[in-house]
Amino acid sequence: MSVYIVAQLTITDRDRYAKYEEGFMGIFDKYEGELLSVDEDPTVMEGEWAATRSVLIKFPSKEAAMAWWDSPEYQALAEHRRAASTINSFLVNGM
C-alpha cells in the first residue's frame, strides 16, 4: 500500500537549507520515492498557514519510506535541514 509523507517547514536559514536541497534528490531517488509537491504558497482553505514550505512525498510502502528516512545518508543530510528549519511531518497510508 502506498504511503505519503506530509511536511510543513519553516525555513530560517536559506543558505544552510540550500545544502540540504543540493543533496536531497541524489539520496531520495535511491528509495523509490516520488516528490509530488513542494509549495511555498499553498491555497489555505481553512485555518492559518504559518509555514514557509509544504512538501508531499509518495512511497510504494511504509517500509520504503522508513528505509529512506532512517538511512544513514539521509540522516546525515538532514542535519542541514534541522539546523536551517523547523518541521512538522507525518506519514499517512494511501487508500
C-alpha distances in whole Angstrom, upper triangle without the diagonal:
4,7,10,13,16,20,23,26,30,31,35,36,35,37,35,31,32,32,29,28,30,28,24,23,24,22,19,19,19,15,13,13,14,17,17,20,23,25,28,30,27,28,29,28,29,30,31,30,31,29,30,26,23,20,16,14,11,9,6,5,8,10,11,11,14,15,16,18,19,21,25,25,23,25,28,27,26,29,31,28,29,33,33,30,29,25,23,19,16,13,11,7,6,8
4,7,10,13,17,20,23,27,28,32,33,31,33,32,28,29,29,25,24,26,24,21,20,22,20,16,16,17,13,11,10,11,13,13,16,19,22,25,26,24,25,26,26,27,28,29,27,28,26,26,23,19,16,13,10,7,6,4,5,7,10,10,9,12,14,14,15,18,19,23,23,21,22,26,25,23,27,28,25,26,30,29,27,26,22,20,17,14,10,9,6,5,8
4,7,10,13,17,20,23,25,28,30,29,31,29,25,26,27,23,22,25,23,19,19,21,18,15,16,17,13,12,10,11,12,12,14,17,19,22,24,21,23,23,23,24,25,26,24,25,23,23,20,17,14,10,8,6,5,6,6,6,9,9,8,10,13,13,13,16,18,21,21,18,20,23,22,20,24,25,22,23,27,26,24,22,19,17,13,10,7,6,4,5,9
4,6,10,13,16,20,21,25,26,25,28,26,22,24,24,20,20,22,21,17,17,20,18,14,16,17,14,12,9,9,10,9,11,13,16,19,20,18,20,20,20,21,22,22,20,21,19,20,16,13,10,7,5,5,6,9,9,9,12,11,8,11,14,13,12,16,18,21,21,17,19,22,21,19,22,23,20,21,24,23,21,19,16,14,10,8,6,5,6,7,11
4,6,10,13,16,18,21,23,22,24,23,19,21,21,17,17,20,19,15,16,18,16,13,15,16,14,13,10,10,10,10,11,12,14,17,19,17,19,19,20,21,21,20,18,19,16,17,14,11,8,6,5,6,8,11,11,10,13,12,8,10,13,12,10,14,16,19,18,15,16,19,18,15,19,19,16,17,20,20,17,16,12,10,7,6,4,6,9,10,14
4,7,10,14,16,19,21,21,23,22,18,20,21,18,17,20,20,16,17,20,18,15,18,19,17,16,13,12,11,10,10,10,12,14,15,13,16,15,17,17,17,17,14,15,13,14,11,7,6,5,7,9,12,15,15,13,16,15,12,14,17,15,13,16,19,21,21,17,18,21,19,16,19,19,15,16,20,18,15,14,10,8,5,6,6,8,11,12,15
4,6,10,12,16,17,17,20,18,15,17,18,15,15,18,18,15,16,19,18,15,18,20,18,18,15,14,12,12,10,10,11,12,14,13,15,15,17,17,17,15,13,13,10,11,8,6,5,7,9,12,14,18,18,16,18,17,14,15,17,15,13,16,18,20,20,16,16,19,17,14,16,16,12,13,16,15,12,10,7,6,4,7,9,11,15,16,19
4,7,10,13,15,15,19,18,14,17,18,16,15,19,19,16,18,22,20,18,21,23,21,22,18,17,14,14,12,10,10,10,12,11,14,13,16,16,14,12,9,9,6,7,6,5,7,9,12,15,18,21,21,20,22,21,17,18,21,18,16,19,21,23,22,18,18,20,18,15,17,16,12,13,15,14,10,8,6,5,6,9,12,14,18,19,22
4,6,9,12,12,15,14,11,14,15,13,13,17,17,15,18,21,19,18,21,23,22,23,19,18,15,16,13,10,10,9,12,13,16,15,18,18,17,14,11,9,5,6,5,6,8,11,14,17,20,23,23,22,24,22,19,19,22,19,16,19,21,22,21,17,17,18,16,13,14,13,9,10,12,10,6,6,4,7,8,12,15,17,21,22,25
4,6,9,10,14,13,11,14,16,14,14,18,19,17,20,23,22,21,24,26,25,26,23,22,19,19,16,13,12,10,12,14,17,16,19,19,17,14,11,8,5,5,6,9,11,15,17,21,23,27,27,25,27,26,22,23,25,22,19,22,23,24,23,19,19,20,17,14,15,13,10,10,11,9,5,5,6,9,12,15,18,21,25,26,29
4,6,7,10,9,7,10,13,11,12,15,17,16,19,21,21,20,23,25,25,26,23,22,19,20,17,13,13,10,14,15,19,19,22,22,20,17,14,11,8,6,8,11,13,16,18,22,24,28,28,27,28,26,23,23,25,22,20,22,23,23,21,18,18,18,16,13,13,11,8,10,9,6,4,7,9,12,14,18,21,23,27,28,31
4,6,9,9,8,11,13,13,14,17,19,18,21,23,23,23,26,28,28,29,26,26,22,23,20,17,16,14,16,19,22,21,25,25,22,19,16,13,11,9,11,14,16,20,22,26,28,31,32,30,31,29,26,26,28,24,22,24,25,24,23,20,19,19,17,15,14,11,10,10,9,5,5,8,11,14,17,21,24,27,30,31,35
4,6,6,6,9,10,11,12,15,16,17,20,22,22,22,25,27,27,29,26,26,22,24,21,18,17,15,18,21,24,24,28,28,26,22,19,16,14,11,13,16,18,21,23,26,28,32,32,31,31,30,26,27,27,24,22,24,24,23,22,19,19,18,15,14,13,10,9,10,8,5,7,10,13,17,19,23,25,28,32,33,36
4,6,5,6,9,10,10,12,15,15,18,20,20,20,23,25,26,27,24,24,20,22,19,15,15,13,16,19,23,23,27,28,26,23,19,17,14,11,12,15,16,20,21,25,27,31,31,30,31,29,26,26,27,24,22,24,24,24,21,19,19,18,15,14,14,10,10,12,10,7,9,12,14,18,19,23,25,28,31,32,35
4,5,5,7,9,10,11,13,15,18,19,20,21,23,25,26,28,25,25,22,24,21,18,18,17,20,23,26,27,31,32,30,27,23,20,18,15,15,18,19,22,23,27,28,32,33,31,32,30,27,27,28,24,23,25,24,23,20,19,19,17,14,14,14,10,11,13,11,8,11,15,17,21,22,25,27,31,33,34,38
4,5,5,7,9,10,12,13,16,18,18,19,22,23,24,26,24,24,21,23,21,18,19,17,21,23,27,28,31,32,30,27,23,20,17,15,15,18,18,21,22,25,27,30,31,29,29,27,25,25,25,21,20,21,21,20,17,16,15,14,11,11,10,6,8,10,7,6,9,13,15,19,20,23,25,29,32,33,36
4,5,5,6,9,10,11,14,16,16,16,19,21,21,23,21,20,18,20,18,14,15,14,18,20,24,24,28,28,27,24,20,18,15,12,12,14,14,18,18,22,23,27,27,26,27,24,22,22,22,19,17,20,19,19,16,14,14,13,10,10,10,6,6,9,8,5,7,11,12,16,17,20,22,25,28,29,33
4,5,5,6,9,10,12,14,15,16,18,20,21,23,20,20,17,19,18,14,16,15,19,21,25,26,29,30,29,26,23,20,17,14,13,16,15,19,19,22,24,27,28,27,28,25,23,23,23,20,19,21,20,20,17,15,16,15,11,12,12,8,9,12,11,9,11,15,16,19,19,23,24,27,30,30,34
4,5,5,7,9,12,12,13,15,17,19,20,22,20,20,18,21,20,17,18,18,22,24,28,29,32,33,32,29,25,23,20,17,16,18,17,20,20,23,24,27,28,27,27,24,22,22,22,18,17,19,18,17,14,13,13,12,8,10,10,7,8,11,11,10,12,15,16,20,20,23,24,27,30,31,34
4,5,6,6,10,11,11,12,15,16,17,19,17,17,15,18,17,14,16,17,20,22,26,26,30,30,29,27,23,21,18,15,14,15,14,17,16,19,20,24,24,23,23,21,18,19,18,15,14,16,15,14,12,10,11,10,6,7,8,5,6,9,10,9,11,13,14,17,16,19,21,24,26,27,31
4,6,5,8,10,11,11,13,16,16,18,16,15,13,16,14,12,14,14,18,20,24,25,28,29,29,26,22,21,17,15,13,14,13,15,15,18,19,23,24,23,23,21,18,19,19,15,15,18,17,17,14,12,13,13,9,10,12,9,9,12,13,11,12,15,15,18,17,20,21,23,26,26,30
4,6,8,8,10,11,13,15,17,19,17,17,15,18,17,15,17,18,21,23,27,28,32,33,32,30,26,25,21,18,16,18,16,18,17,20,21,24,25,25,25,22,20,21,20,17,17,19,17,17,13,12,15,13,10,11,13,10,11,15,15,14,15,18,18,21,20,23,24,26,28,29,32
4,6,6,7,9,11,12,14,16,15,16,14,18,18,16,19,20,23,25,28,30,33,34,33,31,27,26,22,20,18,18,16,18,16,19,19,22,23,22,22,19,17,18,17,13,14,16,14,13,10,9,12,10,7,10,12,10,11,14,15,14,16,18,18,21,20,22,22,25,27,27,31
4,6,6,6,9,11,12,13,12,12,11,14,14,13,16,18,21,22,25,27,29,31,30,28,25,24,20,18,15,15,13,14,13,15,15,19,20,19,19,16,14,16,15,11,12,14,13,13,10,8,11,11,8,9,12,11,10,14,15,14,15,17,16,18,16,18,18,21,23,24,27
4,5,5,6,9,10,11,10,10,9,13,14,13,16,19,22,22,26,28,30,32,32,30,26,26,22,20,17,17,14,14,12,14,14,17,19,19,19,15,14,16,15,11,13,16,14,15,12,10,14,14,11,12,16,14,14,17,19,18,18,20,19,20,18,20,19,22,23,23,26
4,6,6,7,10,12,11,13,13,16,17,17,20,22,25,26,30,31,34,35,35,33,30,29,25,23,21,20,17,18,15,16,16,18,20,20,19,16,15,17,15,12,14,16,13,14,10,10,13,13,11,13,16,15,15,19,20,20,20,22,21,23,21,22,21,24,25,25,29
4,6,6,8,10,10,12,12,16,17,17,21,22,26,26,30,31,33,34,34,32,29,28,25,23,20,20,16,17,14,15,14,16,17,17,16,13,12,13,11,8,10,12,9,10,7,7,10,11,9,11,14,14,14,17,19,19,19,21,19,21,19,20,19,22,23,23,27
4,5,6,8,6,8,9,13,14,14,18,20,23,23,27,28,30,31,31,30,27,26,23,21,18,17,13,13,10,11,10,13,14,15,14,11,10,12,10,7,9,12,10,12,10,8,12,13,11,12,15,15,14,17,20,19,19,20,18,19,16,17,16,18,19,20,23
4,6,6,6,8,9,13,15,16,20,22,25,25,28,30,32,33,34,33,29,29,25,24,21,19,16,15,12,12,11,13,15,16,15,11,12,14,12,9,12,15,13,15,12,11,15,16,14,15,19,19,18,21,23,23,22,23,21,22,20,20,18,20,20,20,23
4,6,8,11,13,16,18,19,23,25,28,28,31,33,34,36,36,35,32,32,28,27,24,22,18,17,14,13,12,13,14,15,14,10,11,13,10,8,12,13,11,13,11,11,14,15,14,16,19,20,19,22,24,24,24,25,23,24,21,21,19,21,21,21,24
4,6,9,11,15,17,18,22,25,27,27,30,31,32,33,34,33,30,30,26,26,22,21,17,15,12,11,8,9,10,11,10,6,7,9,7,6,9,11,10,13,12,11,14,16,15,15,19,20,19,21,24,24,23,24,21,21,18,18,16,17,17,18,21
4,7,10,13,16,18,21,24,27,26,28,30,31,32,33,33,30,30,27,26,23,20,16,14,11,9,6,7,9,11,11,7,8,11,10,9,12,14,13,17,15,14,17,19,18,18,22,22,21,23,26,26,25,25,22,22,19,18,16,17,16,16,18
4,7,9,12,14,18,21,23,22,25,26,27,29,29,29,26,27,23,22,19,16,13,11,7,6,5,7,9,11,11,8,7,11,11,8,11,14,13,17,15,13,16,18,17,16,20,20,19,21,24,23,22,22,19,19,16,15,13,14,14,14,17
4,6,9,11,15,18,20,19,22,24,25,27,28,27,24,25,22,21,17,15,11,9,6,5,6,9,12,13,15,11,10,14,14,12,14,17,17,20,18,16,19,21,18,18,22,21,19,22,25,23,22,22,19,19,16,16,14,15,15,14,17
4,6,8,11,15,17,16,19,21,22,24,25,24,21,22,19,17,14,12,8,6,5,6,9,12,14,15,17,14,12,15,16,13,14,18,18,20,18,15,18,20,17,16,20,19,17,20,22,21,19,20,17,17,15,15,14,15,16,15,18
4,7,10,14,15,14,16,18,19,22,23,22,20,21,18,17,13,11,8,5,5,7,10,13,15,16,19,16,14,18,19,16,17,20,21,24,22,19,21,23,20,19,23,22,19,22,24,22,21,21,18,17,15,15,14,14,15,14,16
4,6,10,11,10,13,15,17,19,20,19,16,18,15,14,10,8,5,5,7,10,13,16,18,19,21,19,16,19,21,18,18,22,22,24,23,19,21,23,20,19,22,21,18,20,23,20,18,18,16,16,14,15,15,15,17,16,19
4,7,9,9,13,15,17,19,20,18,15,15,12,11,7,6,5,7,9,12,16,19,21,21,23,20,17,20,21,18,18,21,22,24,22,18,20,21,18,17,20,18,15,18,20,17,15,16,14,15,14,15,16,17,20,19,22
4,6,6,10,12,15,17,17,15,12,13,10,9,6,5,7,9,12,15,19,22,24,23,26,24,21,23,25,21,21,24,25,27,25,21,23,24,21,19,22,20,16,19,20,17,15,16,14,15,15,17,18,19,21,21,23
4,6,10,11,15,17,16,14,10,11,8,6,4,6,9,12,15,19,22,25,27,26,28,26,23,25,27,24,22,26,27,28,26,23,24,25,21,20,21,19,16,18,19,16,14,15,14,15,16,18,20,21,24,24,27
4,7,9,12,14,15,12,9,11,10,8,7,8,11,14,17,20,24,27,29,28,31,29,26,28,30,27,25,29,30,31,30,26,27,28,25,23,25,23,20,22,23,19,17,17,16,17,18,20,22,22,25,25,27
4,6,9,11,12,11,8,11,10,10,8,8,10,12,16,18,22,25,26,26,29,27,24,26,29,26,25,28,30,31,30,26,27,29,26,24,26,24,21,22,24,21,18,18,16,16,16,18,20,20,22,22,24
4,6,9,11,10,9,12,12,13,12,11,14,15,18,21,24,27,28,28,31,30,27,29,32,29,28,31,33,35,33,30,31,33,30,27,29,28,24,26,27,24,22,21,19,18,19,20,21,21,23,22,24
4,6,7,7,7,10,11,13,13,12,14,15,19,22,25,28,29,28,31,30,27,29,32,29,28,31,33,35,34,30,31,33,30,27,29,28,24,25,27,24,21,20,18,17,18,19,21,20,23,23,24
4,7,9,10,13,15,16,16,14,17,17,21,22,26,28,29,29,32,31,28,30,33,31,30,33,35,37,36,33,33,35,33,30,32,31,27,28,30,28,24,23,21,19,19,20,21,20,23,22,23
4,7,9,13,14,17,17,15,18,19,22,24,27,30,30,29,32,32,29,30,34,32,30,33,35,37,37,33,33,36,33,30,32,31,28,28,30,28,24,22,20,18,19,19,21,20,23,23,24
4,7,10,12,15,16,15,18,19,23,25,28,31,30,29,32,32,29,30,33,31,29,32,35,36,36,32,32,34,32,29,30,30,26,26,28,25,22,20,18,16,18,19,21,21,24,24,25
4,6,9,12,13,13,17,18,22,25,28,31,31,29,33,32,28,30,33,30,28,31,33,35,34,30,30,32,30,27,28,27,23,23,25,22,19,17,16,15,17,18,21,22,25,25,27
4,6,9,10,10,14,16,19,22,26,29,29,28,30,30,26,27,30,28,25,28,30,32,31,27,27,29,27,24,25,24,20,20,22,19,16,14,13,13,15,17,20,20,24,24,26
4,7,9,10,14,17,20,24,26,30,30,28,31,30,26,27,30,27,25,27,30,30,30,26,26,27,25,22,22,21,18,18,19,16,13,12,12,12,14,17,20,22,25,26,29
4,6,7,11,14,17,21,23,27,27,25,28,27,23,24,26,24,21,24,26,27,26,22,22,24,21,18,19,18,14,15,16,13,10,9,9,9,12,15,18,20,23,24,27
4,7,10,14,17,21,23,27,28,26,29,27,23,25,27,23,21,24,26,26,25,22,22,23,20,17,18,16,13,14,15,12,9,10,10,12,14,17,20,21,25,25,28
4,7,10,13,17,20,24,24,23,25,24,20,22,24,21,19,22,23,25,23,19,20,21,18,16,18,16,12,14,16,13,10,11,9,11,12,15,17,19,22,22,25
4,7,10,14,17,20,21,20,23,21,18,20,22,19,17,21,22,24,23,19,20,22,19,16,19,17,14,15,18,15,12,12,10,10,10,12,14,15,18,18,21
4,7,10,13,17,18,17,20,18,14,17,19,16,14,18,19,21,20,16,18,20,17,15,18,17,13,15,18,16,13,13,10,10,9,11,12,13,16,16,19
4,7,10,14,15,15,17,15,12,15,17,15,14,18,19,22,21,17,19,21,19,17,20,19,16,18,21,19,17,16,13,12,10,10,10,11,13,13,16
4,7,10,12,12,14,12,9,12,14,12,12,15,16,19,18,15,17,19,17,16,19,19,16,18,21,20,18,18,15,14,11,11,9,10,12,12,15
4,7,9,10,12,10,8,12,13,12,13,16,17,20,19,16,19,21,20,18,22,22,20,21,25,24,22,21,18,17,13,12,9,10,10,9,12
4,5,7,9,6,6,9,10,10,11,14,15,18,18,15,18,21,19,18,22,23,21,22,26,25,23,23,19,18,15,13,10,10,10,10,13
4,7,8,7,8,11,12,12,14,16,17,20,20,18,20,23,22,22,25,26,24,26,29,29,27,26,23,22,18,16,12,12,10,9,12
4,5,5,6,9,10,11,13,14,15,19,20,18,19,23,22,21,25,26,24,25,29,29,27,26,22,21,17,14,11,10,9,9,12
4,5,5,6,8,10,10,12,14,18,18,16,17,21,21,19,23,24,22,23,26,27,25,23,20,18,14,12,8,9,8,10,13
4,5,5,6,9,10,10,12,15,17,15,16,20,20,19,22,24,23,23,27,27,26,25,22,20,17,15,11,13,12,14,16
4,6,5,6,9,10,10,14,15,13,15,18,18,17,21,22,21,22,25,26,25,24,21,20,16,15,12,13,13,14,17
4,5,5,6,9,10,14,14,12,13,16,16,15,18,20,18,19,22,23,21,20,17,16,13,11,9,11,11,13,16
4,5,5,6,8,12,13,11,11,15,15,14,17,19,18,18,22,22,21,20,17,16,13,12,10,12,13,15,19
4,6,5,6,10,11,10,11,14,15,14,17,19,18,19,22,23,23,22,19,19,16,15,13,16,16,18,21
4,6,5,9,9,7,9,12,12,11,15,16,15,16,20,20,20,19,17,17,14,14,13,15,16,18,21
4,6,9,9,6,7,11,11,9,12,14,13,14,17,18,17,16,14,14,12,12,11,14,16,18,22
4,6,9,7,7,10,11,10,13,16,15,15,18,20,19,18,16,17,14,14,14,17,18,21,24
4,5,5,6,9,10,10,13,15,15,16,19,20,20,20,19,19,17,17,16,20,21,23,26
4,6,5,6,9,10,11,14,15,15,17,19,20,20,19,21,19,20,19,23,24,26,30
4,6,5,6,9,10,12,13,15,16,18,19,20,19,21,19,20,20,23,25,26,30
4,5,5,6,9,10,11,12,14,15,16,17,16,17,15,17,17,20,22,23,27
4,5,5,7,9,10,10,12,14,15,15,14,16,15,16,17,21,23,25,29
4,5,6,8,10,10,12,14,15,16,16,19,18,20,21,24,26,28,32
4,5,6,7,9,11,12,13,15,15,17,17,19,20,23,25,27,31
4,5,5,6,9,10,10,11,11,14,13,16,17,21,23,25,29
4,5,5,6,9,10,11,12,15,16,18,20,24,27,29,32
4,5,5,6,8,11,12,16,16,19,21,25,28,29,33
4,5,5,6,8,9,12,13,16,18,22,25,26,30
4,6,6,6,8,11,13,16,18,22,25,27,31
4,6,8,11,14,16,19,22,26,29,31,34
4,7,10,14,16,19,22,25,28,30,34
4,7,10,12,16,19,22,26,27,31
4,7,10,14,17,20,24,26,29
4,6,10,13,16,20,22,25
4,7,11,13,17,19,22
4,7,10,14,16,19
4,7,10,13,16
4,7,10,13
4,7,10
4,7
4
